[in-house]
Protein backbone atom coordinates (compact mmCIF):
# COMPACT_ATOMS: atom_id res chain seq x y z
CA UNK A 1 0.00 0.00 0.00
CA UNK A 2 2.90 2.27 0.77
CA UNK A 3 4.45 1.65 -2.66
CA UNK A 4 1.15 2.40 -4.31
CA UNK A 5 0.88 5.62 -2.37
CA UNK A 6 4.38 6.68 -3.45
CA UNK A 7 3.56 5.81 -7.03
CA UNK A 8 0.43 7.95 -6.97
CA UNK A 9 2.36 10.79 -5.32
CA UNK A 10 4.99 10.59 -8.06
CA UNK A 11 2.37 10.72 -10.81
CA UNK A 12 0.64 13.65 -9.14
CA UNK A 13 3.94 15.52 -8.72
CA UNK A 14 4.87 14.92 -12.37
CA UNK A 15 1.45 16.11 -13.56
CA UNK A 16 1.62 19.25 -11.43
CA UNK A 17 5.16 19.96 -12.64
CA UNK A 18 4.10 19.68 -16.28
CA UNK A 19 1.11 21.91 -15.56
CA UNK A 20 3.32 24.57 -13.92
CA UNK A 21 5.83 24.49 -16.78
CA UNK A 22 3.02 24.79 -19.33
CA UNK A 23 1.51 27.74 -17.48
CA UNK A 24 4.90 29.49 -17.26
CA UNK A 25 5.64 28.95 -20.95
CA UNK A 26 2.18 30.13 -21.93
CA UNK A 27 2.52 33.18 -19.70
CA UNK A 28 5.89 34.13 -21.23
CA UNK A 29 4.50 33.67 -24.73
CA UNK A 30 1.44 35.80 -23.96
CA UNK A 31 3.61 38.49 -22.36
CA UNK A 32 5.89 38.58 -25.40
CA UNK A 33 2.83 38.80 -27.64
CA UNK A 34 1.45 41.70 -25.59
CA UNK A 35 4.78 43.50 -25.78
CA UNK A 36 4.89 43.02 -29.53
CA UNK A 37 1.37 44.36 -29.98
CA UNK A 38 2.16 47.20 -27.61
CA UNK A 39 5.04 48.21 -29.86
CA UNK A 40 2.85 47.98 -32.92
CA UNK A 41 0.02 49.98 -31.37
CA UNK A 42 2.29 52.74 -30.06
CA UNK A 43 1.12 56.07 -31.56
CA UNK A 44 3.14 57.13 -34.58
CA UNK A 45 3.00 60.49 -36.35
CA UNK A 46 3.35 59.94 -40.08
CA UNK A 47 2.24 61.39 -43.41
CA UNK A 48 0.57 58.16 -44.54
CA UNK A 49 -2.98 58.19 -45.91
CA UNK A 50 -5.34 60.89 -47.14
CA UNK A 51 -5.44 64.32 -45.51
CA UNK A 52 -7.30 67.61 -45.88
CA UNK A 53 -5.70 70.95 -44.97
CA UNK A 54 -7.03 74.49 -44.58
CA UNK A 55 -5.00 77.57 -43.76
CA UNK A 56 -4.65 81.33 -43.70
CA UNK A 57 -2.21 82.65 -46.28
CA UNK A 58 -0.32 85.91 -46.54
CA UNK A 59 1.97 86.73 -49.43
CA UNK A 60 3.58 89.57 -51.31
CA UNK A 61 3.42 90.02 -55.08
CA UNK A 62 5.78 91.43 -57.68
CA UNK A 63 5.37 91.31 -61.44
CA UNK A 64 6.65 92.75 -64.69
CA UNK A 65 3.01 92.95 -65.71
CA UNK A 66 2.30 96.25 -63.97
CA UNK A 67 5.12 97.95 -62.12
CA UNK A 68 2.73 99.67 -59.75
CA UNK A 69 1.78 96.27 -58.33
CA UNK A 70 5.31 95.50 -57.21
CA UNK A 71 5.55 94.99 -53.47
CA UNK A 72 1.79 94.66 -53.04
CA UNK A 73 0.62 92.42 -50.21
CA UNK A 74 -2.18 89.86 -50.35
CA UNK A 75 -4.10 87.77 -47.86
CA UNK A 76 -6.35 84.82 -48.46
CA UNK A 77 -7.08 81.15 -47.87
CA UNK A 78 -5.37 77.90 -48.72
CA UNK A 79 -7.09 74.52 -49.27
CA UNK A 80 -5.26 71.28 -49.97
CA UNK A 81 -5.52 67.51 -50.33
CA UNK A 82 -2.62 65.12 -49.88
CA UNK A 83 -1.86 61.42 -49.97
CA UNK A 84 1.06 59.97 -48.05
CA UNK A 85 2.38 56.76 -49.57
CA UNK A 86 5.13 56.36 -46.96
CA UNK A 87 5.66 57.64 -43.38
CA UNK A 88 7.58 60.71 -44.59
CA UNK A 89 6.69 61.31 -48.27
CA UNK A 90 3.40 62.51 -49.74
CA UNK A 91 1.89 63.97 -52.90
CA UNK A 92 -0.40 67.00 -52.65
CA UNK A 93 -2.64 69.38 -54.55
CA UNK A 94 -3.13 72.84 -53.11
CA UNK A 95 -5.29 75.83 -54.05
CA UNK A 96 -4.41 79.30 -52.73
CA UNK A 97 -6.38 82.46 -53.48
CA UNK A 98 -6.23 85.98 -52.12
CA UNK A 99 -6.99 89.65 -52.68
CA UNK A 100 -4.27 92.21 -53.26
CA UNK A 101 -4.02 95.23 -51.02
CA UNK A 102 -4.21 97.55 -54.02
CA UNK A 103 -3.29 100.99 -52.68
CA UNK A 104 -2.38 102.29 -56.14
CA UNK A 105 -5.57 101.88 -58.16
CA UNK A 106 -7.94 101.08 -55.29
CA UNK A 107 -9.53 98.32 -57.37
CA UNK A 108 -10.46 94.72 -56.71
CA UNK A 109 -7.46 92.64 -57.79
CA UNK A 110 -7.01 88.95 -57.00
CA UNK A 111 -4.38 86.28 -57.40
CA UNK A 112 -4.70 82.50 -57.32
CA UNK A 113 -2.42 79.47 -57.54
CA UNK A 114 -3.05 75.76 -58.08
CA UNK A 115 -0.02 73.68 -57.09
CA UNK A 116 0.81 69.98 -57.49
CA UNK A 117 3.86 68.73 -55.69
CA UNK A 118 5.89 66.46 -53.47
CA UNK A 119 6.44 66.80 -49.72
CA UNK A 120 9.20 65.14 -47.70
CA UNK A 121 9.48 65.33 -43.90
CA UNK A 122 11.93 64.31 -41.18
CA UNK A 123 10.03 62.16 -38.72
CA UNK A 124 12.43 59.53 -37.25
CA UNK A 125 9.98 56.81 -38.27
CA UNK A 126 7.02 58.74 -36.88
CA UNK A 127 8.35 59.22 -33.36
CA UNK A 128 8.56 63.03 -33.50
CA UNK A 129 5.54 65.22 -32.90
CA UNK A 130 7.39 68.22 -34.37
CA UNK A 131 8.55 67.45 -37.90
CA UNK A 132 10.35 69.78 -40.33
CA UNK A 133 9.51 69.31 -44.00
CA UNK A 134 10.15 70.65 -47.49
CA UNK A 135 7.95 70.85 -50.59
CA UNK A 136 8.52 71.32 -54.32
CA UNK A 137 5.60 72.00 -56.66
CA UNK A 138 4.56 73.24 -60.08
CA UNK A 139 1.19 74.48 -61.20
CA UNK A 140 -0.94 77.27 -62.65
CA UNK A 141 -1.34 80.93 -61.71
CA UNK A 142 -4.00 83.54 -62.38
CA UNK A 143 -4.10 87.30 -61.83
CA UNK A 144 -7.37 89.20 -62.20
CA UNK A 145 -7.97 92.93 -62.00
CA UNK A 146 -11.02 95.08 -62.52
CA UNK A 147 -10.92 98.09 -64.84
CA UNK A 148 -13.14 101.14 -64.62
CA UNK A 149 -14.30 101.48 -68.21
CA UNK A 150 -13.13 98.24 -69.80
CA UNK A 151 -13.79 94.52 -69.32
CA UNK A 152 -11.93 92.81 -66.50
CA UNK A 153 -8.53 91.36 -67.33
CA UNK A 154 -7.41 87.86 -66.40
CA UNK A 155 -3.82 86.68 -66.86
CA UNK A 156 -2.92 82.98 -66.83
CA UNK A 157 0.43 81.25 -66.68
CA UNK A 158 2.64 78.65 -65.05
CA UNK A 159 4.37 78.73 -61.69
CA UNK A 160 6.83 76.81 -59.52
CA UNK A 161 7.14 76.95 -55.73
CA UNK A 162 9.71 75.90 -53.14
CA UNK A 163 8.73 75.83 -49.46
CA UNK A 164 9.71 74.61 -46.03
CA UNK A 165 7.77 74.32 -42.83
CA UNK A 166 6.98 72.60 -39.55
CA UNK A 167 4.26 70.08 -38.72
CA UNK A 168 3.16 69.69 -35.11
CA UNK A 169 1.02 66.61 -34.42
CA UNK A 170 -1.63 67.32 -31.80
CA UNK A 171 -2.63 63.68 -32.34
CA UNK A 172 -2.07 61.05 -34.99
CA UNK A 173 -4.79 62.62 -37.16
CA UNK A 174 -4.64 66.34 -36.30
CA UNK A 175 -1.70 68.52 -37.34
CA UNK A 176 -0.89 72.22 -37.03
CA UNK A 177 1.50 73.52 -39.67
CA UNK A 178 3.46 76.66 -40.47
CA UNK A 179 4.97 77.03 -43.93
CA UNK A 180 7.19 79.60 -45.67
CA UNK A 181 7.63 79.56 -49.42
CA UNK A 182 8.88 81.38 -52.49
CA UNK A 183 7.47 81.15 -55.99
CA UNK A 184 8.05 82.39 -59.50
CA UNK A 185 6.47 82.11 -62.92
CA UNK A 186 5.25 83.95 -65.99
CA UNK A 187 1.95 84.85 -67.61
CA UNK A 188 1.27 83.45 -71.07
CA UNK A 189 -2.34 84.33 -71.85
CA UNK A 190 -4.64 87.32 -71.34
CA UNK A 191 -8.43 87.20 -71.34
CA UNK A 192 -10.23 90.52 -71.68
CA UNK A 193 -13.96 89.97 -71.79
CA UNK A 194 -14.56 87.46 -74.60
CA UNK A 195 -11.17 88.17 -76.21
CA UNK A 196 -8.08 86.03 -75.77
CA UNK A 197 -4.49 87.17 -76.36
CA UNK A 198 -1.16 85.39 -76.28
CA UNK A 199 1.48 87.39 -74.41
CA UNK A 200 4.65 87.36 -76.48
CA UNK A 201 6.90 88.90 -73.81
CA UNK A 202 5.42 86.60 -71.08
CA UNK A 203 5.73 88.96 -68.08
CA UNK A 204 7.23 87.33 -65.00
CA UNK A 205 6.00 87.37 -61.42
CA UNK A 206 7.43 86.25 -58.09
CA UNK A 207 6.84 86.52 -54.37
CA UNK A 208 7.02 84.91 -50.98
CA UNK A 209 4.29 83.52 -48.75
CA UNK A 210 3.49 82.25 -45.28
CA UNK A 211 0.67 79.81 -44.48
CA UNK A 212 -0.59 78.78 -41.05
CA UNK A 213 -3.21 76.08 -40.90
CA UNK A 214 -4.68 72.77 -39.78
CA UNK A 215 -4.40 69.37 -41.44
CA UNK A 216 -6.80 66.50 -40.72
CA UNK A 217 -6.09 62.93 -41.72
CA UNK A 218 -9.15 61.28 -43.24
FENGIQUI-V67678 format. One line per field, one symbol per residue. ss: DSSP state (A for helix, B for strand, O for the rest). A space follows every 10 residues. Layout:
ss = ???
This chain:
ss = OAAAAAAAAA AAAAAAAAAA AAAAAAAAAA AAAAAAAAAA AOOOOOOOBB BBBBBBBBBB BBBOOOAAAO OBBBBBBBBB BBBBOOOOBB BBBBBBBBBB OOOOOOOOBB BBBBBBBBBB BOOOOOOOOB BBBBBBBBBB BBBBBOOOOO OOBBBBBBBB BBBBBBBBBO OOOBBBBBBB BBBBBBBBBB BBOOBBBBOO OOOBBBBBBB BBBBBBBO
